[in-house]
Amino acid sequence: MTALEDPAAPPQLTSLLGRIDDLHAAEVAPREAALAPRLSDQRGYLDDDGFLHPEIWQARREIMRAAGAAGVYASHLPEAIGGGGLSRRDMVFVEEQVYAYGVGLNPALLAWSEGATPRLIFCHDHQRERFVDPLVRGEYTSLHGVTEPHAGSNFYDFTTRAERRPDGRWVLNGHKAFITNAFEADVAQVLCVTDPGEGKRSFTYFQFLTAEHRGKAFRTGRLFQTMWGDGITGEFVLDDLVLDDDAIIGERGDGFDIALASINWTRLRRGGMCAGWGRFLLERTIERATSRIVGGQPLASNQGIAWKIADMYADWYGARALSLQVAGEIDEPGPWWRSPRPREEVRKICLLKLANDEAFHRIADTAVQIHGGAGMLRDSDINKLFLIARNLKVPGGSDEVQRSTIAQTLGLG
Ligand SMILES: Cc1cc2nc3c(=O)[nH]c(=O)nc-3n(C[C@H](O)[C@H](O)[C@H](O)COP(=O)(O)OP(=O)(O)OC[C@H]3O[C@@H](n4cnc5c(N)ncnc54)[C@H](O)[C@@H]3O)c2cc1C
């Protein structure tokens, strides 16, 4: 590692970060080597229909399970539900280390939106064995069904309904779009309108095992191929899917708050992710600029290039320092999944996402530029991260949504 690690991780993380290094060496690196032709060429990464190739899925699932068994995968969740109980600030260091390994299979070491999310914190005891435990152990994957074909940024536009029948059972109908892991998820967690007109209390989360309804009341549809070709984003419909009260996460009417707890996690998680991938790009760009000889001189000997790298460093360090500061402030009153939150905290969570999205996008753009033609190669790590950086500005609440919320908490609009 380089001087870019400053400020260093707190001592209580030394053992965990060491274990993650060992896990990466034992579980990730060999699988990346075995799958190198698929990981380095989009044509092998996807199957003939454009879906993530089954061999990559299998490797990801094996890594998730190994990370679950090693107590790494769900480090962010409370110990009471089998997680590692780490603070948000500690998670910045953990996520940074995992993402700094690169853009291969390494992200599978930690739960992301298709895994053990904070929605599990709101599950009841009777949902532990069926849903929570296998997700925390990395044995299952999940999907988060919120966005719809005609509604994304505004909660009050959602129309997927869960209606209570006279016999007390719920019937779900609706259409969700742009859903990560729509096709492979073992567990579906879907936001529905149960009580229209009740403001924030209008929404309720339901969960079910997809295997029990797939091809019947739960049907996946089109693959939405994203700009970097992830092969896992798509749509599904619910067609008279019948569930009982025990499928509700939290209580009826809690959906808005649970969604925000979940989305706030997505936003806070940008800190470590962008610090890790930003460091990866910065290190590769320094390496390239010092080793590439143009006109008899290393590229980096041009002040114009050196300054661009200095700007990358300023973006990286500034966003990382902000993330550590905000995460520490969010930990202080705790717990980080609390919702609703005081407006100052909401503002800072949005600031963290906005600052990281924008800084990381600039870093990735400059990395591509300094790599010249090599940066344009479709399957290069630099290019993949540039496309990912562009994407990050939309999900989890777009940059416009972050700005609007920051403005609202400042008393504007
Ligand atoms: C790769 C990927 C994965 C995703 N995964 C999931 C998932 O797993 N689950 C899920 O539920 N969703 C998921 N999404 C959907 C994502 O959350 C939405 O795309 C996002 O919330 C924006 O909604 P929209 O696409 O409907 O845009 P729209 O709401 O149509 O907005 C379009 C644009 O207008 C801007 N805009 C909207 N309102 C305003 C306003 N009042 N003022 C200024 N600007 C505004 C938006 O910021 C955006 O730039 C994913 C999206 C992508 C790209």
The ligand as a Gaussian input file, in Angstrom:
#p B3LYP/6-31G(d) Opt

LIG

0 1
 C      -27.759000       0.220000     -12.540000
 C      -28.992000       0.585000     -11.807000
 C      -29.424000      -0.236000     -10.771000
 C      -30.592000       0.068000     -10.076000
 N      -31.010000      -0.785000      -9.090000
 C      -32.221000      -0.567000      -8.497000
 C      -32.739000      -1.511000      -7.558000
 O      -32.109000      -2.519000      -7.234000
 N      -33.965000      -1.278000      -7.029000
 C      -34.708000      -0.185000      -7.345000
 O      -35.800000      -0.044000      -6.821000
 N      -34.238000       0.739000      -8.238000
 C      -33.025000       0.566000      -8.806000
 N      -32.537000       1.463000      -9.735000
 C      -33.359000       2.597000     -10.120000
 C      -32.855000       3.927000      -9.592000
 O      -33.023000       4.005000      -8.207000
 C      -33.625000       5.017000     -10.362000
 O      -33.178000       4.972000     -11.713000
 C      -33.393000       6.390000      -9.756000
 O      -34.021000       6.480000      -8.496000
 C      -33.953000       7.506000     -10.672000
 O      -35.290000       7.236000     -10.999000
 P      -35.744000       7.272000     -12.548000
 O      -34.797000       6.455000     -13.337000
 O      -37.178000       6.888000     -12.594000
 O      -35.550000       8.771000     -12.974000
 P      -36.647000       9.935000     -12.971000
 O      -37.345000       9.974000     -11.655000
 O      -37.472000       9.796000     -14.199000
 O      -35.727000      11.203000     -13.115000
 C      -35.016000      11.498000     -14.320000
 C      -33.964000      12.559000     -14.039000
 O      -34.589000      13.746000     -13.574000
 C      -34.061000      14.116000     -12.319000
 N      -35.143000      14.650000     -11.462000
 C      -36.247000      13.983000     -11.043000
 N      -36.987000      14.796000     -10.252000
 C      -36.336000      15.973000     -10.180000
 C      -36.592000      17.218000      -9.510000
 N      -37.675000      17.384000      -8.735000
 N      -35.692000      18.222000      -9.672000
 C      -34.583000      18.052000     -10.427000
 N      -34.292000      16.912000     -11.077000
 C      -35.146000      15.869000     -10.954000
 C      -33.482000      12.845000     -11.739000
 O      -32.452000      13.120000     -10.838000
 C      -32.952000      12.136000     -12.970000
 O      -31.683000      12.630000     -13.305000
 C      -31.341000       1.215000     -10.422000
 C      -30.893000       2.050000     -11.448000
 C      -29.737000       1.737000     -12.132000
 C      -29.296000       2.649000     -13.233000

